[in-house]
Amino acid sequence: MRRFTLTVFSAVFSLALMAQSDFQAFFQHADAFFSQNVENGLVNYAQVQSDQSTLQSLQQEIASINLSTADANTTQAFYINAYNILVIAQVVENYPLESPLAVPGFFDRTKYTVAGDELTLNDLEKDRLLKTYGDPRFHFALVCGALDCPPIIAEAYLPSTLDAQLQRQTRLALNDAEFVRVNDQGVALSQIFEWYASDFGGNKASSIAFINSFRESPLPDTKVSFYSYDWSLNEKEMVTTIINRPGDANPGANNSARYVVSAAIPTGTFEIKGFSNLYNQVTGSGEGPATDQATFFTQNLKVLYGVNNRFNAGLDFRYRQVSFGSESSSTRLDVFNLEQTASTRQGLTGVGPSIRYAPFTALPNFSVQSTYWIATGDDLAGATNPDRPFIDFNGDTWFTQIFNDFSIGDNFSVFTELDILLEDIGASSDGHINRFSTPVQLIFSYFPNPKTTLYTIGSYSPYWQEDFDYFYQAGLGAKYQITSALEVELLYTQFRNQFIRQTNGSASTINFGVRISVF
């Protein structure tokens, strides 16, 4: 029994020594990395990108380290260094970059392996450090890659000196006139004290008390406000290395944190988009009041996966319900009648693969998306059976969209789209494409606050066929980001084309959309 006990003790002791050796190696490597690539609180991202071998080796160490035998100081120091290294890694992956916010999901969607767990940067900061240890000084050691973060230090945080390092960095930040701004109008604090108010006592008075406990000169009893956070990249020699693109959002502006439709989603994340379109058209002979009514309810579901930060792949589904009748005897709500009749019909009409690719690192909001819907169902056009009305084209559809999105000032943005749409592919006996169009679309958006979007939309769709046709639409819409992972949208548009105009008719859509990001 004694021999068994000694054997177990020896094994545990050996494992502990091995784990300690791993930690020592990691802290040494991290210290050398920060020392080489950080100067005066700024990171030389261009230098890191030119030789990423050390960064990649550090990421492998972060992924494989075992924390089961680590004490509190070792765990905290490890997580702080891991956070700062992974911020740099994600910037380098998307470099050149103006701001961390230019990468969708930088903090809350992209996951990394940290000590065997899949974590986002927010998980590291909020769950593993703040919730577990409750030390507000972490806010002055964790560096988010922006200029208004407390400066990153040119050394690693070490278990043996952790408390002194946290104390030093907190004291430096809170005595920095640029970080805590005192003027004739009062005291202006970093938004860190607004976003994480509960970590500093829950109100402005308690935040001031915390700050004064580190200040050489206590703050005056005056008005307290929060200045806007500068999300510009904390890059060494950033004036010469940053790419300036006219119209890009100013960091901290209302339009800087918006969800960008044209951007690719981050590596390893899923995005689910559902968009419902209720189209109603009323036409007639053109000599009197419009009398004929057609209503289409189309539900599109798109599921995308981030293969990497620039290439996404997924699957699209299209489900339709239709109703036809006269304006006097039917309403647009008849389309929701699920009973199959000679004037109503419903079913899945298309399913197929979809890809999105952002070809230029320097233009993350420019992308190309292509979807191929394979027609599903029998006689979708209703050409052979009078009891089965038209619900969709019998042939396949290939839809390619070219997106670009850019900001104007602090509160506006412009979205442009150019499409190539091939419809009814292979439906005829000779297999030719029956409909070819090149729609163009322009959306002008206003952001009254970071979560709300109000926009106006205009589009023109010419159909290049023997008998040239076209339609155009204009409308108003709104989006609201309930959380970074959940957004809802409502849109109303009016349609016009030659046939509708000639028959004294009208056409409009009511649209509702939901976006869910799965991390």
C-alpha positions in Angstrom: 0.0 0.0 0.0 2.8 2.3 0.9 4.6 1.6 -2.4 1.3 2.3 -4.3 0.9 5.6 -2.4 4.5 6.6 -3.2 4.0 5.7 -6.9 0.8 7.9 -7.1 2.5 10.8 -5.3 5.5 10.5 -7.6 3.3 10.5 -10.7 1.3 13.5 -9.5 4.5 15.4 -8.6 6.0 14.6 -12.0 2.9 15.9 -13.8 2.9 19.0 -11.7 6.6 19.6 -12.5 5.8 19.1 -16.2 2.9 21.5 -16.1 5.1 24.1 -14.2 7.7 23.7 -16.9 5.1 24.3 -19.6 4.0 27.5 -17.9 7.5 28.7 -17.5 8.2 28.2 -21.1 5.0 30.0 -22.2 5.7 33.0 -20.0 9.3 33.2 -21.3 8.1 33.0 -24.9 5.3 35.5 -24.3 7.7 37.9 -22.6 10.2 37.7 -25.6 7.3 38.3 -28.0 5.9 41.4 -26.3 9.5 42.8 -25.8 10.2 42.4 -29.5 6.9 43.7 -31.0 5.6 46.3 -28.5 7.0 49.8 -28.0 5.5 52.7 -26.1 2.2 51.0 -25.7 1.8 50.3 -29.5 2.2 47.0 -31.5 4.3 46.6 -34.6 1.7 44.5 -36.5 3.5 44.8 -39.8 6.6 43.2 -38.2 4.6 40.4 -36.6 2.9 39.7 -39.9 6.2 39.5 -41.8 7.2 36.5 -39.6 4.3 34.8 -37.9 6.2 31.7 -36.7 6.6 33.0 -33.1 2.9 34.1 -32.9 1.7 30.7 -34.3 3.9 28.9 -31.7 2.4 30.9 -28.9 -1.1 30.1 -30.1 -0.2 26.4 -30.0 1.0 26.8 -26.4 -2.1 28.7 -25.5 -4.2 25.9 -26.9 -2.4 23.0 -25.3 -1.6 24.2 -21.8 -3.2 22.3 -18.9 -4.6 24.6 -16.1 -5.7 21.8 -13.8 -2.7 22.2 -11.5 -2.2 25.9 -11.8 -2.8 28.3 -8.9 -4.8 31.5 -9.1 -1.9 33.8 -10.0 -0.7 31.5 -12.7 -4.1 31.1 -14.2 -4.8 34.9 -14.2 -1.4 35.7 -15.7 -1.9 33.0 -18.4 -5.3 34.3 -19.4 -4.2 38.0 -19.5 -1.3 37.1 -21.8 -3.4 34.8 -23.9 -6.0 37.6 -24.4 -3.4 40.1 -25.5 -1.7 37.6 -27.8 -5.0 36.5 -29.4 -6.0 40.1 -30.1 -2.7 40.6 -31.9 -3.2 37.3 -33.8 -6.7 38.3 -35.0 -5.4 41.7 -36.1 -2.5 40.1 -38.0 -4.9 37.6 -39.6 -6.9 40.5 -41.1 -4.1 43.0 -41.5 -3.9 45.7 -42.7 -6.7 46.9 -40.5 -7.9 50.3 -39.3 -9.8 49.1 -36.2 -10.8 45.8 -34.5 -14.4 46.7 -35.1 -13.8 46.4 -38.9 -13.7 42.6 -38.3 -17.2 41.3 -37.7 -17.4 39.3 -34.4 -13.8 40.2 -33.4 -14.7 40.0 -29.7 -17.8 37.8 -29.5 -17.8 35.4 -32.5 -14.3 34.3 -33.4 -13.2 31.4 -31.2 -9.8 30.2 -30.2 -8.6 27.1 -28.3 -7.4 28.2 -24.9 -6.2 25.6 -22.5 -8.3 23.0 -24.3 -11.5 25.1 -24.3 -13.1 27.0 -27.3 -13.4 30.6 -26.2 -14.0 34.0 -27.7 -12.1 37.1 -26.4 -15.2 38.1 -24.5 -15.3 34.7 -22.9 -11.7 35.2 -21.7 -12.3 38.6 -20.4 -15.8 38.4 -18.9 -16.1 34.8 -17.8 -12.6 33.4 -17.1 -11.2 36.6 -15.5 -13.8 39.2 -14.4 -16.6 36.8 -13.2 -14.2 34.4 -11.6 -11.8 36.7 -9.9 -13.7 40.0 -9.7 -10.6 42.2 -10.0 -11.3 45.5 -11.9 -7.6 46.0 -12.4 -7.9 43.5 -15.3 -9.4 46.3 -17.3 -6.0 48.0 -17.4 -4.1 44.9 -18.4 -6.4 43.5 -21.1 -5.7 45.3 -24.3 -8.4 45.2 -27.0 -6.2 46.5 -29.9 -7.6 50.0 -29.9 -5.9 53.4 -29.1 -8.3 54.1 -26.2 -7.5 50.8 -24.5 -4.9 51.2 -21.7 -1.5 50.7 -23.3 -0.1 47.3 -23.9 3.2 46.6 -22.0 6.4 45.3 -23.6 6.5 42.3 -21.2 4.5 39.3 -20.2 2.4 39.3 -17.0 4.0 36.8 -14.6 2.5 34.9 -11.7 5.3 36.1 -9.3 4.8 39.8 -10.1 1.2 39.8 -11.2 -0.2 42.0 -8.3 2.6 44.5 -8.7 2.1 44.7 -12.5 -1.7 45.1 -12.2 -1.2 47.8 -9.6 1.4 49.6 -11.7 -0.7 49.6 -14.9 -3.9 50.7 -13.1 -2.0 53.5 -11.5 -0.4 54.6 -14.8 -3.7 54.6 -16.6 -5.7 56.5 -13.9 -3.0 59.2 -13.6 -2.8 59.6 -17.4 -4.3 63.0 -18.4 -5.5 61.5 -21.8 -7.2 58.5 -20.1 -8.9 60.5 -17.2 -9.6 64.0 -18.7 -10.1 66.9 -16.3 -11.1 70.3 -17.7 -13.3 73.3 -17.0 -16.4 71.3 -18.0 -15.8 68.5 -15.5 -14.2 65.0 -15.6 -14.5 62.9 -18.7 -13.9 59.2 -18.2 -13.2 56.3 -20.6 -16.3 54.4 -21.6 -14.7 51.4 -19.9 -16.2 52.9 -16.7 -19.6 53.1 -18.5 -19.6 49.6 -20.1 -18.3 47.9 -17.0 -19.9 50.1 -14.3 -20.7 47.1 -12.1 -17.0 46.2 -11.8 -16.4 49.6 -10.3 -19.3 49.7 -7.9 -22.2 50.4 -10.2 -22.4 54.2 -10.5 -20.3 57.3 -11.3 -19.6 58.0 -7.6 -18.1 54.6 -6.9 -16.1 54.8 -10.1 -14.6 58.1 -9.0 -13.8 56.6 -5.6 -12.0 53.7 -7.3 -10.0 56.1 -9.5 -9.1 58.3 -6.6 -7.7 55.4 -4.7 -5.0 55.2 -7.4 -4.6 58.9 -8.2 -1.7 61.2 -7.1 -4.2 64.1 -7.1 -7.8 63.2 -6.3 -10.4 64.2 -8.9 -12.5 67.3 -8.1 -16.2 67.1 -7.1 -17.6 68.1 -10.4 -19.7 66.9 -13.4 -18.7 63.4 -14.7 -19.2 62.3 -18.3 -17.8 59.7 -20.7 -15.8 60.5 -23.8 -16.2 58.5 -27.0 -13.9 55.5 -27.4 -11.3 55.7 -30.1 -11.3 52.3 -31.7 -8.4 53.1 -34.1 -5.8 50.4 -34.2 -3.0 50.7 -31.5 -0.4 50.3 -34.2 3.2 51.5 -34.1 3.8 53.9 -36.9 0.1 53.7 -37.7 0.1 56.9 -39.8 2.3 55.2 -42.5 0.8 51.7 -42.3 -2.9 52.3 -42.1 -4.9 52.2 -45.3 -7.3 55.2 -45.4 -10.4 54.5 -47.4 -12.7 57.4 -48.0 -16.1 56.9 -46.2 -14.9 54.4 -43.6 -16.5 54.7 -40.2 -14.8 56.8 -37.5 -14.2 54.4 -34.5 -16.8 55.0 -31.8 -19.4 56.4 -34.2 -22.9 55.1 -34.4 -22.2 53.4 -37.7 -18.9 51.8 -36.6 -20.4 48.8 -34.8 -23.1 48.0 -37.3 -23.7 44.6 -38.7 -22.3 44.7 -42.3 -24.3 42.5 -44.7 -21.5 42.3 -47.2 -18.8 41.2 -44.8 -17.8 37.5 -44.5 -18.6 35.9 -41.2 -15.6 34.8 -39.0 -14.0 31.4 -39.0 -15.9 28.6 -37.3 -19.2 30.5 -36.8 -22.6 29.9 -38.2 -25.1 32.5 -39.4 -28.8 31.8 -39.9 -30.8 34.4 -41.9 -34.5 34.1 -42.5 -36.2 36.7 -44.8 -39.9 36.7 -45.5 -41.3 38.6 -48.5 -45.1 39.2 -49.0 -45.5 40.5 -52.6 -49.0 41.7 -53.7 -49.8 42.7 -57.3 -53.1 44.1 -58.6 -53.7 44.6 -62.3 -56.5 44.9 -64.8 -57.3 45.8 -68.4 -55.8 49.3 -68.1 -59.1 51.0 -69.0 -60.7 51.0 -65.6 -60.0 50.0 -62.0 -57.5 47.2 -61.5 -59.2 43.9 -60.8 -56.8 40.9 -60.9 -54.8 40.1 -57.8 -51.7 37.9 -57.3 -50.0 37.4 -53.9 -46.7 35.6 -53.3 -45.3 34.8 -49.8 -41.7 33.8 -50.1 -39.5 32.6 -47.2 -35.8 32.4 -47.8 -33.6 30.7 -45.3 -29.8 31.0 -45.6 -27.3 29.0 -43.4 -23.7 30.1 -43.7 -20.5 28.7 -42.1 -17.2 30.6 -41.8 -14.7 28.3 -43.4 -12.3 31.1 -42.8 -12.6 34.9 -42.3 -12.8 35.5 -46.0 -14.6 32.5 -47.3 -18.1 31.2 -46.2 -20.1 28.3 -47.5 -23.7 27.2 -46.8 -27.1 26.2 -48.0 -30.2 28.1 -49.1 -33.9 27.1 -49.0 -36.8 28.8 -50.7 -40.4 28.1 -49.7 -43.4 29.8 -51.4 -47.1 30.2 -51.0 -49.2 31.8 -53.7 -52.8 32.9 -54.3 -54.6 34.3 -57.4 -58.0 35.9 -57.7 -59.9 39.1 -58.2 -59.4 42.1 -56.0 -63.1 42.0 -55.0 -63.2 38.3 -54.0 -59.8 37.8 -52.4 -57.3 39.5 -50.1 -53.5 39.2 -49.8 -54.1 37.1 -46.6 -55.5 34.3 -48.7 -52.0 33.4 -49.5 -51.7 31.9 -46.0 -54.5 29.4 -46.8 -52.6 26.1 -46.8 -55.4 24.2 -48.6 -54.5 23.3 -52.2 -56.9 24.8 -54.6 -57.0 25.9 -58.2 -56.0 29.4 -57.1 -53.6 28.7 -54.1 -50.5 26.6 -53.8 -47.5 26.2 -51.5 -44.3 24.2 -51.2 -40.5 24.1 -51.2 -39.5 25.4 -54.6 -35.7 25.7 -54.4 -32.7 24.5 -52.4 -29.0 24.8 -53.2 -25.5 25.7 -52.1 -24.3 29.2 -51.4 -20.8 30.7 -51.0 -19.5 34.2 -50.0 -16.0 35.4 -50.7 -14.3 38.6 -49.6 -11.3 38.7 -52.0 -9.5 41.8 -50.6 -8.1 41.9 -47.0 -8.0 45.7 -47.2 -11.7 45.8 -48.3 -13.5 43.6 -45.8 -16.9 45.0 -46.7 -16.5 44.0 -50.4 -17.6 40.5 -51.2 -19.1 38.3 -53.8 -22.0 35.9 -53.0 -23.2 33.2 -55.3 -26.2 30.8 -54.8 -27.5 28.1 -57.1 -31.1 27.1 -56.3 -32.1 23.7 -57.7 -35.8 23.7 -58.5 -37.8 21.3 -56.4 -41.4 20.1 -56.9 -43.4 19.1 -59.9 -44.6 21.5 -62.6 -43.8 24.6 -60.5 -44.9 26.9 -63.4 -48.3 25.2 -63.6 -48.2 24.8 -67.3 -49.6 21.3 -67.6 -52.3 21.3 -64.8 -54.9 24.0 -64.6 -55.5 23.1 -60.9 -51.9 23.9 -60.0 -51.2 27.6 -60.5 -47.8 29.1 -61.0 -45.6 29.1 -57.9 -42.1 29.4 -59.4 -40.0 28.6 -62.5 -39.6 25.0 -63.5 -35.9 25.5 -64.0 -33.0 26.3 -61.7 -31.8 29.7 -60.6 -28.2 31.0 -60.4 -27.9 34.2 -58.4 -24.6 36.0 -58.1 -24.4 39.2 -56.0 -21.5 41.7 -55.7 -21.7 43.7 -52.5 -19.9 46.8 -51.2 -20.6 48.8 -48.1 -18.9 52.0 -46.8 -19.6 54.6 -44.1 -20.2 58.3 -44.6 -19.3 60.3 -41.5 -20.4 59.0 -38.1 -24.1 58.2 -38.7 -24.6 57.1 -42.3 -23.6 54.4 -44.7 -24.1 53.4 -48.3 -24.6 49.8 -49.5 -24.3 49.0 -53.2 -25.2 45.7 -55.0 -24.7 44.5 -58.6 -26.3 41.2 -59.5 -26.3 38.6 -62.3 -29.5 36.6 -62.2 -30.1 33.6 -64.4 -33.6 32.1 -64.0 -35.4 29.1 -65.4 -32.2 27.3 -66.3 -32.8 24.0 -68.2 -36.6 24.3 -68.1 -37.1 24.3 -71.9 -36.4 21.3 -74.2 -33.2 22.8 -75.5 -32.0 23.6 -72.0 -31.4 27.3 -72.6 -31.7 30.0 -70.0 -35.1 31.6 -70.2 -34.6 34.8 -68.1 -31.4 36.9 -67.7 -31.3 40.1 -65.6 -28.7 42.4 -64.0 -30.3 44.1 -61.0 -28.6 47.0 -59.3 -29.5 48.2 -55.8 -28.6 51.1 -53.6 -29.3 51.4 -49.9 -28.7 54.6 -47.9 -28.7 54.0 -44.1 -28.9 56.3 -41.1 -27.9 55.2 -37.6 -29.6 57.2 -34.8 -27.8 55.0 -32.3 -25.4 52.0 -32.6 -28.2 49.4 -32.5 -30.8 51.0 -34.9 -30.7 51.4 -38.6 -33.2 53.4 -40.7 -32.8 53.0 -44.4 -34.2 53.8 -47.9 -33.8 51.4 -50.8 -33.9 51.7 -54.5 -33.3 49.1 -57.2 -33.6 48.6 -61.0 -33.8 45.2 -62.7 -33.6 45.0 -66.5 -34.5 41.7 -68.1 -32.3 41.1 -71.2 -34.6 39.0 -73.4 -36.2 39.2 -76.8 -39.1 41.3 -75.4 -37.1 43.7 -73.1 -38.7 44.1 -69.6 -37.8 45.7 -66.4 -39.0 46.7 -62.9 -37.9 49.1 -60.3 -38.7 49.4 -56.6 -38.3 51.9 -53.8 -38.9 51.6 -50.1 -38.2 52.3 -46.5 -36.9 49.9 -43.9 -35.5 49.6 -40.4 -33.3 47.2 -38.5 -32.6 46.7 -34.8 -29.8 44.7 -33.2 -31.3 43.2 -30.1 -27.9 41.7 -29.4 -24.8 41.3 -31.5 -26.1 37.8 -32.3 -29.7 38.7 -33.1 -31.1 41.3 -35.5 -34.6 41.9 -36.8 -35.6 43.9 -39.9 -38.8 45.3 -41.4 -39.1 46.7 -45.0 -41.9 48.1 -47.2 -41.4 48.7 -50.9 -43.4 49.8 -54.0 -42.9 48.1 -57.4 -43.5 49.5 -60.9 -43.0 48.1 -64.4 -44.5 48.6 -67.8 -47.3 46.0 -67.4 -48.4 47.4 -64.0 -48.4 50.9 -65.3 -50.3 50.0 -68.5 -53.0 48.2 -66.5 -53.5 50.9 -64.0 -52.3 48.5 -61.3 -50.0 48.5 -58.3 -47.5 46.2 -56.6 -45.9 46.3 -53.2 -44.0 44.1 -50.7 -43.9 43.8 -46.9 -40.7 42.1 -45.7 -39.5 40.8 -42.4 -36.1 39.5 -41.6 -34.3 37.8 -38.7 -30.5 37.2 -38.4 -29.1 34.8 -35.8 -25.3 34.3 -35.4 -24.3 31.0 -33.7 -20.8 31.2 -32.2 
